[in-house]
Structures are given as C-alpha cells and as structure tokens.
Amino acid sequence: MIEINIDYEGQLHCSAHHGPSGNTLVTDAPVDNNGRGEAFSPTDLVATALGCCMATVMGIIAQRKEIDLTGMKIRVEKHMSTDAPRRIIALPVKIQLPLPADTTASIPTSKSMLRGFFLKKTIHKKFREKFLTHLSKSTKCSSEQRFR
C-alpha cells in the first residue's frame, strides 16, 4: 500500500504528499474552470499518469530485451468536454522512439500491445474508442515534427 496525503489549501489549490518518497506535488484548477492555472490540474495528472505509465511499462519491456529507450518522448493531449459535467473525453497519445527508422529490434510498442494492455486493462470500454496512438521511430526529426 502506498499512502498519499492531500491537503486542500483553499482557492482551488491542493498539495499531495507521497509517503514513500516524501515528494510533494501541487495542483491548481485551470483558468477555464475558476482557477489560476498555476500548476497541473487534477485532470492534467490523469493524462500525465497515462503517459508516464506507458513509458514505464515500455521501458520495463525494453530493458528485458536490452533495448535503450532513453530519449523516448510521449505526448498526451487532454480533451475536455464543453458541456456539464466537465470530463475528459479523449487522450490521444503520440510516441516518438529514439530508434532509427530502419531498426529491426522487437520494440514494446506495437499497436496491439498498447491497445491490448493499456486499453483493456486500464481504460474503461466506453473510453477506449477515443484513445489514439501514433508511433514513429526516428531521431532525425525536430520536436515539432515528432508530434504532428
């Protein structure tokens, strides 16, 4: 069990304290939802958690196969509903791998692995149809090209 303690500090700000490490992160409501947008919003952390979880699982599998994914980039876009209640309606994910385009290495990023593992195990069925992935292998593109 991991314990995380959250303190509401008023004015839509929270601090979350991670028991094992002692680290603290703060949240703030976004400007379009009565906040000041001074930190990640709680729903931003959902998108962040998804991307970090994907990177971590891919990294674990890559280590087993002796593939170095250092430099991998993941971009998660959070799309919110415009009607009430506010909710996340889509989290498109784009992954840029630090591998040459002609690599023959068996990398842990096949669409079937992403859809099979992440979607079936962690995301509700009604939400899966909104989940998109774009995978590419190249270190020769600019950061703007990576996430188009």
C-alpha positions in Angstrom: 0.0 0.0 0.0 1.2 3.5 -0.9 -0.2 6.4 1.1 -0.7 9.8 -0.5 -2.0 12.6 1.7 -3.7 15.6 0.2 -4.2 19.0 1.7 -6.7 21.4 0.3 -5.1 24.8 0.7 -8.1 26.9 -0.5 -8.6 28.9 -3.7 -8.7 25.6 -5.7 -5.1 24.7 -4.7 -4.1 21.2 -3.3 -0.8 19.7 -2.2 -0.3 16.0 -2.4 2.4 14.3 -0.3 3.8 11.0 -1.5 4.5 8.8 1.6 7.4 6.7 0.4 9.5 9.4 -1.2 8.3 12.5 0.7 7.9 14.3 -2.5 5.1 16.9 -2.9 3.2 18.0 -5.9 0.7 20.8 -6.2 -2.4 21.2 -8.3 -4.5 24.2 -9.3 -7.8 24.4 -11.1 -7.4 25.6 -14.8 -8.2 29.1 -15.8 -11.3 27.9 -17.7 -12.6 26.3 -14.5 -12.3 29.1 -12.0 -8.6 28.5 -11.2 -5.4 30.4 -11.9 -3.7 27.6 -13.9 -0.6 27.9 -11.8 0.1 24.1 -11.7 -1.1 20.8 -13.2 -4.9 20.4 -12.8 -6.2 17.2 -11.4 -7.3 16.1 -14.9 -3.9 17.1 -16.3 -2.5 14.5 -13.8 -4.7 11.8 -15.3 -3.1 12.5 -18.8 0.3 12.7 -17.2 -0.2 9.4 -15.4 -1.3 7.7 -18.6 1.8 8.8 -20.5 4.2 8.0 -17.6 2.6 4.6 -17.1 3.0 3.8 -20.8 6.7 5.0 -20.8 7.4 2.9 -17.7 5.8 -0.3 -19.0 7.5 0.2 -22.3 10.8 0.8 -20.5 10.5 -2.3 -18.4 9.8 -4.5 -21.5 12.6 -2.7 -23.4 15.1 -3.4 -20.6 14.3 -7.1 -20.7 15.1 -7.0 -24.4 18.2 -4.9 -23.9 16.8 -2.0 -25.9 17.6 1.5 -24.7 14.6 3.8 -24.9 16.3 6.8 -23.3 15.1 9.9 -25.0 11.7 8.4 -25.8 9.1 11.2 -26.0 5.4 10.8 -25.3 2.8 13.5 -25.9 -0.7 13.2 -24.4 -3.3 15.6 -25.4 -6.2 16.1 -22.9 -9.5 16.9 -24.5 -12.3 18.1 -22.1 -16.0 18.2 -22.7 -17.6 21.5 -23.3 -20.8 20.6 -21.7 -21.5 19.9 -18.0 -20.3 18.0 -16.2 -16.7 18.7 -17.2 -14.9 15.5 -18.0 -12.1 14.0 -20.1 -13.4 12.9 -23.4 -10.2 11.9 -25.2 -6.5 11.4 -24.5 -4.7 11.0 -27.9 -1.2 9.7 -27.4 1.8 10.2 -29.7 5.0 8.3 -29.0 8.4 9.2 -30.5 11.1 6.5 -30.1 14.8 7.2 -30.1 15.5 4.4 -32.6 16.5 4.6 -36.2 13.5 4.2 -38.6 15.1 1.0 -40.1 15.6 -0.8 -36.8 14.6 -4.4 -36.7 14.6 -4.6 -32.9 11.4 -6.0 -31.4 10.2 -3.0 -29.6 7.4 -3.0 -27.0 5.2 -0.5 -28.8 3.2 -2.4 -31.2 -0.3 -1.0 -31.5 -1.7 -4.4 -30.4 0.4 -4.3 -27.2 -0.7 -0.7 -26.5 -4.3 -1.4 -27.2 -4.3 -4.8 -25.7 -2.6 -3.9 -22.4 -3.3 -0.3 -21.8 -6.8 -0.2 -23.1 -8.2 -3.5 -21.9 -6.5 -3.4 -18.5 -6.6 0.3 -17.5 -9.2 2.2 -19.5 -13.0 1.7 -19.4 -14.5 0.2 -22.6 -16.6 3.3 -23.4 -13.5 5.4 -23.3 -11.3 3.2 -25.5 -12.7 4.3 -28.8 -11.3 7.8 -28.1 -7.8 6.5 -27.4 -5.5 7.0 -30.4 -1.8 6.2 -30.8 0.8 7.4 -33.3 4.1 5.5 -33.1 7.2 6.5 -35.0 10.9 5.6 -34.9 13.4 8.3 -35.8 15.8 10.5 -34.1 16.2 12.7 -37.1 13.1 14.8 -36.8 12.6 18.0 -35.0 10.4 18.2 -31.9 7.7 20.0 -33.9 7.7 17.2 -36.5 7.5 14.5 -33.8 4.1 15.4 -32.6 2.1 16.4 -35.7 
